Amino acid sequence: EIGGVLRSPDRTVQRRIGEAREIVEFYPAALSAWEHGFITRGHVTVIVDVGRVVPVDRRAEFEREAIDRSLNDTPNR
């Protein structure tokens, strides 16, 4: 139903829901920084993509460092 409203294929909607869930569950500080306008969606995408290879027990440390760097750089840097 959501795909019909958004005029997007079901797979696209499923992927976007999965991405949103991953951000909410595993990157709450990045989500907060994005919601407050400190970083962009592009920054969050990079943090999540790179963070997937970071061990879970080090992810919070990685997230803090990534946000700090994102405050002064573009997502591509």
Backbone as CSV, one residue per row, in Angstrom:
resi,resn,N_x,N_y,N_z,CA_x,CA_y,CA_z,C_x,C_y,C_z
1,GLU,0.815,-1.194,0.000,0.000,0.000,0.000,0.860,1.260,0.000
2,ILE,1.932,1.230,0.785,2.814,2.405,0.847,3.449,2.644,-0.515
3,GLY,3.859,1.572,-1.177,4.450,1.705,-2.506,3.510,2.384,-3.482
4,GLY,2.240,2.061,-3.409,1.261,2.692,-4.290,1.125,4.176,-4.025
5,VAL,1.089,4.543,-2.754,0.980,5.958,-2.389,2.221,6.726,-2.824
6,LEU,3.393,6.125,-2.616,4.654,6.783,-2.976,5.018,6.634,-4.449
7,ARG,4.242,5.779,-5.135,4.538,5.453,-6.535,5.947,4.887,-6.679
8,SER,6.266,3.983,-5.775,7.563,3.319,-5.760,7.341,1.811,-5.714
9,PRO,8.265,1.066,-6.298,8.155,-0.398,-6.228,8.228,-0.891,-4.781
10,ASP,7.602,-2.036,-4.517,7.611,-2.602,-3.170,9.018,-2.810,-2.639
11,ARG,9.910,-3.271,-3.491,11.297,-3.509,-3.058,11.967,-2.213,-2.592
12,THR,11.698,-1.124,-3.274,12.261,0.173,-2.878,11.743,0.573,-1.509
13,VAL,10.452,0.399,-1.304,9.854,0.734,-0.014,10.432,-0.158,1.079
14,GLN,10.572,-1.447,0.820,11.151,-2.364,1.802,12.576,-1.970,2.152
15,ARG,13.349,-1.602,1.140,14.740,-1.191,1.381,14.790,0.066,2.244
16,ARG,13.939,1.032,1.929,13.933,2.283,2.683,13.500,2.064,4.132
17,ILE,12.535,1.183,4.342,12.113,0.859,5.708,13.266,0.186,6.452
18,GLY,13.967,-0.726,5.787,15.119,-1.387,6.396,16.220,-0.408,6.760
19,GLU,16.482,0.533,5.870,17.502,1.552,6.138,17.099,2.411,7.333
20,ALA,15.847,2.815,7.367,15.363,3.648,8.475,15.474,2.893,9.801
21,ARG,15.110,1.642,9.781,15.181,0.831,10.997,16.625,0.696,11.483
22,GLU,17.536,0.482,10.559,18.954,0.351,10.921,19.470,1.642,11.556
23,ILE,19.099,2.776,10.987,19.530,4.067,11.542,18.981,4.245,12.950
24,VAL,17.698,4.006,13.121,17.056,4.191,14.426,17.643,3.259,15.474
25,GLU,17.846,2.002,15.122,18.300,1.014,16.097,19.791,1.063,16.404
26,PHE,20.608,1.348,15.399,22.050,1.228,15.584,22.820,2.546,15.569
27,TYR,22.202,3.626,15.135,22.903,4.909,15.024,22.047,6.043,15.588
28,PRO,21.635,5.951,16.850,20.746,6.971,17.414,21.370,8.360,17.499
29,ALA,22.657,8.437,17.752,23.311,9.751,17.832,23.371,10.403,16.459
30,ALA,23.631,9.621,15.423,23.649,10.162,14.061,22.245,10.614,13.664
31,LEU,21.244,9.847,14.039,19.864,10.230,13.757,19.532,11.551,14.428
32,SER,19.914,11.691,15.675,19.661,12.933,16.412,20.381,14.123,15.769
33,ALA,21.634,13.912,15.390,22.394,14.987,14.739,21.738,15.394,13.427
34,TRP,21.219,14.432,12.695,20.524,14.706,11.429,19.218,15.449,11.693
35,GLU,18.454,14.987,12.671,17.177,15.628,13.008,17.366,17.076,13.442
36,HIS,18.490,17.354,14.091,18.767,18.714,14.552,19.481,19.569,13.505
37,GLY,19.731,18.993,12.345,20.328,19.755,11.254,21.830,19.932,11.318
38,PHE,22.489,19.155,12.174,23.946,19.265,12.287,24.660,18.526,11.164
39,ILE,24.062,17.442,10.696,24.610,16.678,9.576,23.486,16.410,8.580
40,THR,23.855,15.921,7.406,22.875,15.681,6.347,22.573,14.193,6.185
41,ARG,21.593,13.909,5.358,21.255,12.515,5.045,22.471,11.822,4.423
42,GLY,23.217,12.536,3.612,24.427,11.973,3.019,25.423,11.529,4.067
43,HIS,25.592,12.332,5.110,26.489,11.948,6.207,26.000,10.673,6.883
44,VAL,24.701,10.619,7.157,24.133,9.445,7.823,24.340,8.196,6.965
45,THR,24.148,8.329,5.667,24.337,7.193,4.763,25.764,6.672,4.848
46,VAL,26.726,7.566,4.848,28.132,7.155,4.933,28.417,6.508,6.293
47,ILE,27.908,7.101,7.362,28.129,6.541,8.698,27.579,5.121,8.775
48,VAL,26.377,4.916,8.267,25.769,3.579,8.302,26.540,2.609,7.415
49,ASP,26.874,3.023,6.206,27.589,2.132,5.283,28.936,1.693,5.856
50,VAL,29.694,2.637,6.364,31.011,2.308,6.921,30.860,1.578,8.253
51,GLY,29.866,1.965,9.029,29.658,1.368,10.343,29.302,-0.102,10.318
52,ARG,28.835,-0.589,9.201,28.470,-2.009,9.106,29.662,-2.938,9.334
53,VAL,30.866,-2.471,9.053,32.047,-3.318,9.252,32.712,-3.096,10.615
54,VAL,32.193,-2.149,11.378,32.741,-1.861,12.704,32.124,-2.846,13.700
55,PRO,32.950,-3.469,14.539,32.401,-4.381,15.548,31.362,-3.672,16.424
56,VAL,30.331,-4.379,16.802,29.224,-3.801,17.561,29.710,-3.118,18.831
57,ASP,30.676,-3.702,19.514,31.161,-3.121,20.768,31.947,-1.832,20.570
58,ARG,32.316,-1.509,19.346,33.051,-0.263,19.049,32.214,0.727,18.259
59,ARG,30.973,0.348,17.964,30.137,1.157,17.080,29.807,2.529,17.667
60,ALA,29.526,2.620,18.956,29.196,3.915,19.571,30.383,4.875,19.477
61,GLU,31.573,4.351,19.715,32.793,5.160,19.594,32.973,5.626,18.155
62,PHE,32.792,4.714,17.214,32.878,5.063,15.798,31.849,6.126,15.439
63,GLU,30.627,5.940,15.915,29.553,6.876,15.589,29.890,8.287,16.087
64,ARG,30.374,8.398,17.303,30.755,9.723,17.847,31.833,10.375,16.993
65,GLU,32.865,9.612,16.652,33.956,10.151,15.837,33.455,10.544,14.445
66,ALA,32.611,9.721,13.864,32.081,10.004,12.527,31.229,11.271,12.534
67,ILE,30.428,11.448,13.567,29.613,12.665,13.664,30.514,13.881,13.804
68,ASP,31.514,13.796,14.655,32.451,14.914,14.825,33.085,15.308,13.492
69,ARG,33.507,14.332,12.722,34.117,14.625,11.428,33.100,15.178,10.442
70,SER,31.872,14.689,10.549,30.814,15.134,9.634,30.446,16.602,9.851
71,LEU,30.668,17.097,11.042,30.329,18.484,11.327,31.163,19.463,10.518
72,ASN,32.336,19.024,10.077,33.250,19.910,9.362,33.556,19.500,7.929
73,ASP,33.007,18.382,7.485,33.303,17.886,6.145,32.042,17.492,5.414
74,THR,32.179,17.385,4.115,31.070,16.898,3.285,31.021,15.373,3.381
75,PRO,29.910,14.767,3.023,29.828,13.299,3.083,30.895,12.602,2.228
76,ASN,31.254,13.173,1.112,32.239,12.544,0.235,33.652,12.566,0.789
77,ARG,33.914,13.391,1.745,35.256,13.436,2.328,35.373,12.435,3.428
